[in-house]
Amino acid sequence: MDQLAFIADILLPALWGGLLVTLQLIAAAAPFGVLIGAGIAVGRVYGSRPVQYFSRAYVAFFKGCPLLLLLFILYFGLPSAGISLSPFTASVLGFIFCNSAYDSEYIRGAIKSIREGQFTAGLALGMTRGQVIRNVILPQALRRAIPGLVNEFVYLIKYSSLAYMITVIELTGAGKMVATRYFTYNETFLVIGLVYLSLVTVTTIGAHLLERRVAVPGMASGRH
Amino acid sequence: MDLAAILISWFPFLLTGIVATLGLVFAALGVGFVIGLPAAIGQVYGSGPVRFLVNVYVWFFRGLPLLVLLFLFYFGIFPALGLGDVSPFVVGAIVLGLHGGAYQAEIFRGAILSIGEGQMTAARTLGMNRMQAIRHVILPQALLIALPGWSNEYPTVLTDTSICYAIGVTELLTRASVIVSTEYIAMPIYLACAGIYLVLNYTGIKALHLLEKRVSIPGFEAGSN
């Protein structure tokens, strides 16, 4: 009974504030992750040599560098170069870099799965390369990339907890403070875990709905 | 003292961190394998309760952030079990293993399911029991098919080890941070640290590709059976 009172009166109110910060982190990072990821993917497939080279280096660096280290670089490292970011901004930037690198891999795979003939056909119809990519290739590729992008979104939810390591008091941080103060590590982290599990579950269900909503009838993947 | 001299003087210190990081990677992949493979077998061939248990395990360890798992085990579960003085390194390796095991279970499950069902029936017809069929017929093929997916676990686990910083494991990132706070130079140290991670990442992936090529059987690929 004591534990229930602790959870209801102390833990949940504290977690609520943290949850809002976590949601803000995700909402700020996810759209740019997809947008930049799409840009990097297009650059890797259709770009000139230097663009391809840059995109590959971008992906290699941000996939290979641990996210926590990236956050340290942005938050503790950049001030020595004269750029001071707030913990929140540094976190969002780090998430965008990391997320876009992984997103670009899924989008690149999806672009490559679109038949080359479509590109030629678009050009034959008088479209420019940019127009073909924007109006023919990407609308199909992005739909096909949805399952992979959802995967990355789920990772983003979970890895947003790392923002706590550079002092952002989000869900994990808010819980850690309560746990340390009241010495209730098991209860606190299990409750936090359940919150993350619900976020992940809701996302997965939402993603299925989205996928069905944007599906074009008769265009099941792997047929074109 | 200029930067190069500082880096060189700290290099042995960083090297110990690299050893700890690689130790975490191997321990985590090993623990993950020992848990993930039986979990996958349980998921495919197990009875109802076994399948349920495995599903709960996978759901839990894939749904929670690694940081939360580390805090839960290091500050909560281990002390509650009277294991409060287990070193952070061991806790880190076990948690990374449990976390990775859930992902590995999915990889192995996919590989097992890709083996035609007829093979199990054929093995049973030849007089093998289910265990024998799994051990001598299904797994040798499934493990081969799972290898490319399993290789992808290496870079993930490598970057994940850095999160053990949060419970005070003295791995690469922790040691880099110690240098930063001693020498008051952040950027070059962290970039050097990133460089080390990239090298470890690249070498490991190359080594795994070599292994894949070595163990591959010509004409036997996923979907060919």
Contacts between the chains, C-beta under 8 A, distances in Angstrom:
chain1	res1	chain2	res2	distance
A	60	B	198	7.2
A	61	B	194	7.6
A	61	B	198	7.0
A	63	B	155	7.1
A	64	B	155	7.0
A	64	B	159	7.5
A	64	B	194	7.9
A	64	B	197	6.0
A	64	B	198	4.4
A	64	B	201	4.3
A	64	B	202	7.4
A	65	B	159	7.5
A	65	B	194	4.6
A	65	B	197	5.9
A	65	B	198	6.8
A	66	B	158	7.8
A	66	B	159	4.0
A	66	B	160	7.6
A	66	B	161	7.8
A	66	B	162	3.8
A	66	B	163	7.7
A	66	B	173	6.7
A	66	B	197	6.0
A	67	B	159	6.9
A	67	B	162	8.0
A	68	B	162	4.8
A	68	B	163	5.8
A	68	B	165	6.4
A	68	B	173	6.3
A	69	B	162	5.8
A	69	B	173	5.6
A	69	B	176	7.7
A	69	B	190	6.4
A	69	B	193	6.1
A	69	B	194	5.8
A	69	B	197	6.8
A	70	B	194	7.8
A	72	B	173	7.5
A	72	B	177	7.0
A	72	B	186	7.9
A	72	B	190	5.6
A	73	B	186	8.0
A	73	B	187	7.2
A	73	B	190	4.7
A	73	B	191	7.1
A	73	B	194	7.1
A	76	B	180	6.7
A	76	B	186	4.8
A	76	B	190	7.2
A	77	B	186	4.4
A	77	B	187	4.2
A	77	B	190	4.9
A	77	B	191	7.6
A	78	B	187	7.5
A	79	B	186	7.5
A	80	B	185	7.0
A	80	B	186	5.3
A	80	B	187	5.0
A	81	B	187	6.3
A	157	B	65	8.0
A	158	B	63	7.8
A	158	B	64	7.2
A	158	B	65	4.0
A	158	B	66	7.3
A	159	B	65	6.7
A	160	B	65	7.8
A	161	B	65	4.0
A	161	B	67	4.4
A	161	B	68	6.1
A	162	B	65	8.0
A	162	B	67	6.2
A	162	B	163	7.0
A	164	B	67	7.0
A	165	B	67	7.6
A	165	B	165	7.3
A	165	B	166	6.2
A	172	B	65	6.7
A	172	B	67	5.8
A	172	B	68	5.7
A	172	B	71	7.4
A	175	B	68	8.0
A	176	B	71	6.4
A	179	B	71	7.5
A	179	B	75	6.8
A	179	B	76	8.0
A	185	B	71	7.0
A	185	B	72	7.0
A	185	B	75	4.0
A	185	B	76	3.5
A	185	B	79	7.6
A	186	B	72	7.1
A	186	B	76	3.9
A	186	B	77	6.7
A	186	B	80	6.0
A	188	B	76	7.9
A	189	B	68	5.6
A	189	B	71	5.3
A	189	B	72	3.8
A	189	B	75	7.6
A	189	B	76	5.7
A	190	B	72	6.9
A	190	B	76	7.9
A	192	B	68	5.5
A	193	B	60	7.5
A	193	B	63	7.5
A	193	B	64	4.5
A	193	B	68	5.5
A	193	B	69	7.8
A	193	B	72	6.8
A	196	B	63	6.3
A	196	B	64	5.7
A	196	B	65	5.9
A	196	B	68	6.6
A	197	B	59	7.4
A	197	B	60	7.5
A	197	B	63	4.1
A	197	B	64	6.8
A	200	B	63	4.9
A	201	B	63	7.5
